[in-house]
Amino acid sequence: PRPRRGLQSRPRPRLLPGPAEDTRGAAAPAAPAAASPARAPPLGSAAVGPEPPLSRSRDRTPGEGRPGALGGRSGAAPGPGPSADSPVPPAGKAQEEALQERYRLGSLLGSGGFGSVFAATRLSDGAPVAIKRVPRNRVRHWGELPDGTSAPLEVVLLDKVSSGCTGVIQLLEWLELPDSIVLVLERPERCQELSGFLAERRFLPEEEARGLFRQVLEAVRHCTSCGVLHRDIKPENILLDLATGQLKLIDFGCGAFLQDTAYTQFAGTLSYSPPEWIQHQRYHGEAATIWSLGLLLYHLVMGKHPFRRGQEIIWGRILFPRRLSQECQDLIKRCLSMQPLDRPSLE
Ligand code: AMP
């Protein structure tokens, strides 16, 4: 294990040790999430964590956290970093207190195998934030921030994508407690998971779906331009700001550094994994992303996942209603090509 350095954050908290829970990789029982005073979409999706073998109960895998506000981006190296069991500085209590002094904790937004996410308010300026707490023993992958600080991979990835795109949730700061990692994230005051929004609307008119899909594409493109692969794109990981209509990609807990070569370990949600993973246990980042985007677009215009039947994935012919334009049908079909090379590029 490498020596851990202090936290870095905007305002600059320090490493804290803290309480723990369970995190990713483990099946996450669905938990209710109140994304805002307005609504509380059912959270809880199961996902598979980054690189580690999947494990998930529902659909998605949770992620890790980050201390301190990060700023820059740049190529942080995916170093192995300290393990979840590595020793931590004994500054836990002070850090915990510092956290409580600076934020007022509100309702639970979501919880599961990855830990818990709470709504909170930053006391200095009343800004709404989300506080995500991940037990240390659930953090399987560590990396390095640009300044050499060791941090959970989720923090490192968020650090890389956190500026320059409003479609990606911003990491404001992260802290390390004795037995948990705390991430303080931007939180739209009134928001809802896209999954909950779709469940209420059943499906969206194509024009509306187009605007939302475009926002997701721009966010994903931003991530890849920063060298980050999200790996768990699905309606549960997209927040809709109900005041502005803006979407925000959340939960980089299954993410990875973008690489040209094939990935041979899965992280994410099995029902969103591409056929090449199911059949050959390998996939390329962009092709797998396009597959999940095809599923997302189908979900937007049809109100459901095209293949999921319970926990099974059954590929088959995709049937579309007449109301869908040929262009929309064509785009979905191309994104859901069985052969990765037949799928369109992100561009
Ligand atoms: P995550 O583990 O990051 O997917 O978070 C679990 C749930 O907490 C999500 O599905 C959201 O409903 C909620 N959540 C996470 N991050 C935020 C955020 N920044 N603002 C509001 N809600 C959030």
Boltz pocket constraint, residues with backbone or C-beta under 6 A from the ligand:
constraints:
  - pocket:
      binder: B
      contacts: [[A, 33], [A, 35], [A, 41], [A, 43], [A, 44], [A, 62], [A, 63], [A, 109], [A, 110], [A, 111], [A, 114], [A, 117], [A, 129], [A, 130], [A, 132], [A, 169], [A, 185], [A, 186], [A, 187], [A, 188], [A, 191], [A, 193], [A, 236], [A, 237], [A, 239], [A, 250], [A, 251], [A, 252]]
      max_distance: 6.0
